[in-house]
Amino acid sequence: MSAKYSLEIVTPDKNFFEGEVEMAIVRTTEGDIGILNNHEPVVAPVSVGAIRLKIDGEFRDAACAGGFLTVSSEQVIVITDAAEWADEIDVDRAKSAADRAAKRLEESYDELDVLRAKVSMERAMNRIRLSGKSMDHSNL
């Protein structure tokens, strides 16, 4: 059995997860990073993607909307705009968000609007992918 360490995943509106884990895999802007107990200290930007936690020998995935990761000798903290367990994702809501983003991309000419729509699309597609359900991409 792997040694455990303290992990906290914090969003602006709640403490999404706080507990002991055996391992975490987090998508950073430089690629996935696997974190075990006694990992070297790290500060890294987190990309939109999955956070995979190994808790008592079982893996559990969460959608992450990007943020920052800090690894210290005491604990690991992920600060993110939003996090959601993969098995609790509302796929219809995520599909609606993807559709709205696609429409904004078609209609928008303002650079900031295009950037926001691309980020919204990326987050929605991440949630859909993690939900484990397929989606018809023909309307995107």
N, C-alpha and C positions, 0 to 999 in steps of 0.2 A: 504494500500500500504506500502510495506517495505521501510525502509530508505536505501538510496543509499550510496555507497562509491566509491572511485577511484580505478580502477584496471588497471594494465599495464601488458601486456604479450610481452616479448622482446625476439627476436631471434638474432643470430649473424649478420644477414643481414638486419633486419628491425624491426620496432616497430609493431608487429602483431596486437595488440589491445590496445587501450587506451581510457578509458571512464568510465562512471558511471554505476554500476551494483547494483542489489538488492541482489544477492547471487552468489557465485561461489562454485563449487564442484570440488576439485582437488585430483587426485590420488597420494598419497605420498607413500613412501616405507613402511609406517606403516598402510596404508589403506586410504580410502577416507576421506577427511576433508571438511566439509561444512563451508563456511565463510559468515557471515552476518556482517552488520555494527556493529562497536564497538567490534569486535572479539578480544580476548586476543592476544597479540603479539606472533608470532611464526616464527621460521626459520625451514624449513624442506626440505629434498631431495624429488624431484618429480619423480615418476616412469613413464615409458612409459604407456600411457593410455589416458583417456579423460579428458578434462576440460569442465565442464558444466557451462554456464553462464545464469543467469536470468536477462534479460534486458527488462525493461518496461513490465513485466508480462509474457514475452515469453522466453522459453529456447532455447539456441543455443549451439551446441556441437562443439568442436575442438579436433583434434588429437594432442597429445603432445608427444615429443620424450624424455621426462625426463629432469631434471634440478633441479632448486631450487625455493622455495617459501619463500617470506618474508611477514609477516603481521605486520604492525605497526599501530599506532593510526592515521597516515595521509593517508596511502594507502596500497594496496596489490600489490606486484610485483611477477610475475612468469618469471624466466629466463630459457629459454629452447633452446636446439639445433635446434629444428624445431617445427612449429605449422601450422596447416592447418584446415580450417573450414570443417566439416564433409560433407557438401553438395557440396564442391568444390574438393573433393578427386578424383584423376584420378585412378580409380580402376584398369584399365589395367596396369598402371605403377606400382601400388602397388603389383599386382599379379606377374609382371615380377621381381620385387625386391625379392619377396618371393621365386620365382623359382630359382633365382641366389643364394640366401642364402642357399636354400636346396641343390643345387649342390655343393656349397663350403663345406657344412657340410658332404656330402658324400665323397668328395675328400680330405679334409684337415686333416692333422695329427698334424700340429703345433697348440699348445694351444692358441696362440694369434689369429690365423685365425679362430679357432673354436669359440672363444669368440665373435669376430667381426661378424661372420656369425649368431650366436644366437641373437645378438642384432639387426642385420639387419632384421632377421626373425620376431622378436618381434615387431619391428616398422612397418613392412609391414602388419602383421596380425592385428595390432591395427588399421591401416588406413582402411583396408578392412572391419573390424568389424564396425567401425564408419560410413563407407559410407552407411551402411544399406543394402548392397547387399551381397547375398550369394556367396560362393566360393566352388568349388570342391576341397576338401582337398586330394583326392586320389593321386595327383601328388606331394604332399609335403612330 
